[in-house]
Amino acid sequence: MNKTELIDQIADESDVSKAAAGRALDAMISAVTQTLSKGDQVTLVGFGTFSVRDRAARTGRNPKTGETIQIKAAKVPTFKAGKAFKDALN
């Protein structure tokens, strides 16, 4: 499913226009991004938790040349599925 298909499904299930569903989805994505950039987490009970983790610096290898390279430390977004979400899939 891509973003357009998701917007279509949101519009159908919530009985709103596709434009309104698109704005709502964009607002949700923006809110999650802003919250994570502040270092906080977003918890949607029953669905899951979005958070930020620190990834340590490490040594990697250039696959083309085989040369060893240093990969910098970084903050990476993570998602942990909630129990209700996991149960819905099984």
C-alpha positions as CSV (number, residue, x, y, z in Angstrom):
1,M,0.0,0.0,0.0
2,N,1.3,3.4,-0.9
3,K,0.4,6.8,0.5
4,T,-2.3,7.4,-2.1
5,E,-4.0,4.1,-1.4
6,L,-3.8,4.8,2.3
7,I,-5.5,8.2,1.8
8,D,-8.2,6.5,-0.2
9,Q,-8.8,4.0,2.5
10,I,-8.9,6.6,5.3
11,A,-11.3,8.7,3.2
12,D,-13.6,5.7,2.6
13,E,-13.6,4.5,6.2
14,S,-14.0,7.9,7.9
15,D,-16.5,9.3,5.3
16,V,-14.4,12.4,4.6
17,S,-13.0,13.8,1.3
18,K,-9.7,12.5,0.0
19,A,-8.3,16.0,0.4
20,A,-9.2,16.1,4.1
21,A,-7.9,12.6,4.6
22,G,-4.6,13.6,2.9
23,R,-4.3,16.7,5.1
24,A,-5.0,14.5,8.2
25,L,-2.4,12.0,7.2
26,D,0.2,14.7,6.5
27,A,-0.6,16.4,9.9
28,M,-0.1,13.0,11.7
29,I,3.2,12.4,10.0
30,S,4.4,15.9,10.8
31,A,3.3,15.6,14.4
32,V,5.2,12.3,14.8
33,T,8.3,13.7,13.1
34,Q,8.3,16.9,15.2
35,T,7.9,14.9,18.4
36,L,10.7,12.5,17.6
37,S,13.0,15.3,16.6
38,K,12.6,16.7,20.1
39,G,13.7,13.4,21.6
40,D,10.2,12.4,22.8
41,Q,8.3,9.3,21.9
42,V,4.8,8.9,20.4
43,T,2.6,6.1,21.9
44,L,-0.6,5.0,20.3
45,V,-2.2,2.6,22.7
46,G,-3.0,-0.7,21.0
47,F,-1.0,0.2,17.9
48,G,2.6,0.9,19.0
49,T,5.3,3.3,20.0
50,F,7.5,5.4,17.8
51,S,10.8,6.4,19.4
52,V,14.4,7.5,18.6
53,R,17.4,5.4,19.4
54,D,21.1,6.2,19.2
55,R,23.1,4.0,16.9
56,A,26.8,3.8,17.8
57,A,29.6,4.6,15.3
58,R,30.9,1.5,13.6
59,T,33.3,0.2,11.0
60,G,31.8,-0.8,7.6
61,R,33.1,-1.9,4.3
62,N,32.6,-0.3,0.9
63,P,31.0,-3.2,-1.2
64,K,32.5,-1.9,-4.4
65,T,36.1,-1.5,-3.4
66,G,36.3,-3.6,-0.2
67,E,37.8,-0.5,1.6
68,T,37.1,-0.2,5.3
69,I,35.1,3.0,6.2
70,Q,33.9,4.6,9.4
71,I,30.2,5.0,9.8
72,K,29.2,7.9,12.1
73,A,26.9,7.6,15.1
74,A,23.3,8.5,14.3
75,K,19.9,8.9,15.8
76,V,17.4,6.4,14.1
77,P,13.6,6.2,14.3
78,T,12.2,3.0,15.6
79,F,8.7,1.4,16.0
80,K,7.6,-1.2,18.5
81,A,4.3,-2.8,17.7
82,G,1.7,-2.9,20.5
83,K,0.0,-6.0,21.7
84,A,-3.4,-5.4,20.0
85,F,-1.6,-4.7,16.7
86,K,0.5,-7.9,17.0
87,D,-2.6,-9.9,17.9
88,A,-4.5,-8.6,14.9
89,L,-1.8,-10.0,12.6
90,N,-1.8,-13.5,14.2
